[in-house]
Amino acid sequence: MLSRGLSILRSFRADEVELTLSEIARRTDLPKATAHRLIGELVDAGMLERAERGLRLGLNLFALGTRVPRHRIMRELALPHLNRVHEITRHTVFLFLADGGDGAMAESRGAGGSRTSALRPAEIEASATATAKVFRAYGPPPDAVDTGSGERYGVRGLRRGGRRLAPEELGRVVEQGFAVHRGPEAVAVAVPVVDITGSPVAALAAAGIPDRLHLLKTASLLRAASAELSRNLRATPGLVPVP
C-alpha cells in the first residue's frame, strides 16, 4: 500500500503543478477507484492538495523534504544567493536539486516569498524546463524522459512540437553556461551548481514576464551566484562527493 501511495506522489513531474485523477491513475497503472481512495488519504495527510483542475503536491510534503539534512544544508547555503539575485532583478528565483536527471524544486524567492502556492505556474514550468535542459547538458546521457509538457529529453536531445534539440545545442548550453526556456507567459534562465567533479548537484533559475527579463544580465547574476554556491558546497564536508 505504501508503494502505491509513493507512486502517486512520484507521478508528478518537475514542471507540473496539477494532475487530474484520471492522469494519476493512468501514470501509476492503478484502478481509478484505488487511486481515488489513496489520494483521499494523501490529502488528509497534507501530502496532496485539491486544486481547481485536480490535485497538486501538498505543503506538508514540501515541509518534509526540507528536513532531509542534505537538502536543508543546500537550502541554507543557497538562500543568501537567491535573495541577492531576487533583490537585484525582482524576478522569481528558484533552487532546484538534482534528482535522477530531473530537478526537484527546493526553494524559491519572489513576490510571494517562499510559498509555493503563491508562485505563478508559468514561472514554475519555465524554470523547471530550463533546469531540465541544464541537467541534461551537464549530466551523463540519460534515457529519454517525457517532461509532460510536449518535450522529451534523451540521448538524442530535446523534442518540442516536432523539433528536436540536437546534441550540439545541448553543447551550446555548456558553452554559454546557462539554458533558456521561452514560454508564452514566462521566460526562464537556469545555471548549474556543480560539485568538485564537475557534476551538477543543483541549479539556480530565474523566471519572469518575457519582455521584462533581461536574459544575459540575469544569466550573469545567476552564474556568479552559482560559482559562489559551488565554492560553499565544496567547503562543506560530506555534502558533495570527493574524487
C-alpha positions in Angstrom: 0.0 0.0 0.0 2.9 2.4 0.8 4.4 1.7 -2.6 1.2 2.7 -4.3 0.9 5.9 -2.3 4.5 6.8 -3.2 3.9 6.0 -6.9 1.1 8.6 -6.8 3.4 11.3 -5.4 6.1 10.4 -7.9 3.7 10.7 -10.8 4.1 14.5 -10.6 6.8 15.7 -12.9 9.1 18.7 -12.2 7.2 21.2 -14.4 3.7 20.1 -13.4 1.5 22.0 -10.9 -1.7 19.9 -11.1 -2.8 16.5 -12.3 -6.2 15.1 -12.7 -7.4 11.8 -11.0 -7.5 10.2 -14.4 -4.0 11.1 -15.3 -2.7 10.0 -12.0 -4.4 6.6 -12.4 -3.0 6.3 -15.9 0.6 7.0 -14.9 0.5 4.8 -11.8 -1.4 2.0 -13.6 -3.9 1.9 -10.7 -7.6 1.4 -10.9 -9.3 4.8 -10.7 -11.2 3.7 -7.5 -8.0 2.7 -5.8 -6.2 5.9 -6.9 -9.2 7.9 -5.6 -9.1 6.2 -2.2 -5.3 6.6 -1.8 -5.5 10.2 -2.9 -8.1 10.9 -0.2 -5.6 9.5 2.4 -2.8 11.6 1.0 -5.0 14.7 1.0 -5.9 14.1 4.7 -2.2 13.8 5.5 -1.4 17.1 3.7 0.8 15.3 1.1 -1.6 16.3 -1.7 -4.0 19.3 -2.0 -7.1 19.6 -4.1 -6.8 22.3 -6.7 -9.1 23.9 -9.3 -8.4 21.3 -12.0 -7.2 18.3 -10.0 -4.5 17.6 -7.4 -1.2 19.2 -6.5 1.6 18.3 -4.2 0.8 19.5 -0.6 2.8 21.8 1.7 3.3 19.0 4.2 5.3 17.1 1.6 7.4 20.2 0.8 8.0 20.7 4.5 9.0 17.1 4.9 11.5 17.4 2.1 13.1 20.4 3.8 14.0 18.2 6.8 16.3 16.0 4.8 19.8 17.0 6.1 21.5 17.3 2.7 18.6 19.3 1.3 18.3 21.5 4.3 22.0 22.4 4.2 21.8 23.1 0.4 18.8 25.4 1.0 20.6 27.2 3.8 23.7 27.8 1.7 21.6 28.8 -1.3 19.2 31.3 0.4 21.6 34.3 0.5 22.3 33.9 -3.2 18.6 33.5 -4.1 17.8 36.6 -2.0 20.5 38.7 -3.6 19.5 37.8 -7.2 15.9 38.4 -6.4 16.6 41.8 -4.8 18.6 42.9 -7.9 16.3 41.6 -10.6 12.9 41.5 -8.8 12.3 38.2 -10.7 11.3 34.9 -9.1 14.3 32.8 -8.4 14.5 29.1 -7.7 16.8 26.4 -6.3 16.4 23.0 -7.9 18.1 19.9 -6.6 19.3 17.2 -9.0 17.0 14.2 -8.7 17.8 11.4 -11.1 18.4 13.7 -14.0 15.5 15.9 -13.2 15.1 18.8 -10.9 13.2 18.9 -7.6 12.3 22.5 -6.6 13.7 23.0 -3.1 13.3 26.8 -2.5 12.2 29.9 -4.2 12.1 33.7 -3.7 9.7 36.0 -5.3 6.7 38.4 -4.8 5.0 35.7 -2.7 8.1 34.9 -0.6 8.9 31.2 -0.5 5.3 30.0 -0.6 5.0 27.5 -3.4 1.2 28.2 -3.7 1.9 31.9 -4.4 4.2 31.3 -7.4 2.9 31.7 -10.9 2.5 28.2 -12.5 4.0 29.6 -15.8 7.2 30.6 -14.0 7.5 27.2 -12.2 7.1 25.4 -15.5 9.5 27.6 -17.4 12.2 27.4 -14.7 11.7 23.6 -14.4 12.1 23.2 -18.1 15.2 25.4 -18.3 16.7 23.5 -15.3 16.0 20.1 -17.0 18.0 21.3 -20.0 20.9 22.2 -17.7 20.8 18.8 -16.1 20.7 17.0 -19.4 23.5 19.1 -20.8 25.8 18.8 -17.9 24.9 15.3 -16.7 25.5 11.8 -18.3 23.3 11.0 -21.3 20.0 9.7 -19.7 17.3 7.6 -21.2 14.6 9.6 -22.8 12.4 11.2 -20.2 9.0 12.7 -21.0 8.6 16.0 -19.1 4.9 16.0 -19.6 4.9 19.4 -21.5 5.3 18.2 -25.0 9.0 17.9 -24.5 11.3 14.8 -24.4 14.8 14.8 -23.2 17.1 11.9 -24.0 20.4 10.8 -25.6 19.3 12.5 -28.9 18.2 15.7 -27.3 15.0 17.6 -26.8 11.9 17.5 -28.9 9.5 20.3 -28.7 6.5 20.4 -31.0 8.3 18.1 -33.5 11.6 19.9 -33.3 14.5 18.1 -31.7 17.2 19.9 -29.7 20.3 18.3 -31.1 23.4 17.3 -29.0 25.3 20.3 -30.4 22.6 22.5 -29.0 22.9 20.9 -25.6 26.6 21.5 -26.0 25.8 25.2 -26.5 24.2 25.2 -23.1 27.5 24.0 -21.6 29.5 26.5 -23.7 27.4 29.5 -22.7 26.9 28.3 -19.1 23.2 28.6 -19.0 19.9 27.3 -20.5 16.8 29.3 -21.5 13.2 28.4 -21.9 10.7 30.7 -23.5 7.1 30.1 -22.9 4.0 32.2 -23.8 3.6 33.6 -20.3 7.1 33.3 -18.8 10.7 33.1 -19.8 13.4 31.4 -17.6 17.1 31.1 -17.4 18.9 28.4 -15.4 22.5 27.7 -14.5 24.2 24.6 -12.9 25.7 24.3 -9.5 28.4 21.7 -9.7 30.4 19.6 -7.2 34.1 19.1 -7.2 33.8 16.5 -10.0 32.0 19.0 -12.3 28.7 17.1 -12.0 25.5 19.1 -11.5 24.1 18.7 -8.0 21.7 21.6 -8.2 20.6 24.5 -10.4 19.7 28.2 -9.9 16.9 29.6 -12.1 15.1 32.9 -12.5 11.8 33.5 -14.3 9.7 36.5 -15.3 7.5 38.0 -17.9 9.1 37.6 -21.3 9.5 41.3 -22.1 10.8 42.2 -18.7 13.5 39.6 -18.1 16.9 40.6 -19.5 18.4 37.2 -20.3 22.1 38.0 -20.4 22.1 40.2 -17.3 20.1 37.6 -15.3 22.3 34.8 -16.6 25.4 36.7 -15.5 24.0 37.2 -12.0 22.9 33.6 -11.7 26.3 32.3 -12.9 28.1 34.5 -10.3 25.8 33.2 -7.6 26.3 29.6 -8.8 30.1 30.0 -8.7 29.9 31.2 -5.1 27.5 28.5 -4.1 29.6 25.8 -5.7 32.6 27.0 -3.6 30.4 26.9 -0.5 29.4 23.4 -1.3 32.9 22.2 -1.8 33.8 23.7 1.6 31.0 21.8 3.4 32.3 18.3 4.4 30.2 15.3 3.4 27.8 17.4 1.3 29.3 16.6 -2.1 31.4 13.7 -3.3 35.1 13.9 -3.2 37.0 12.2 -6.1 
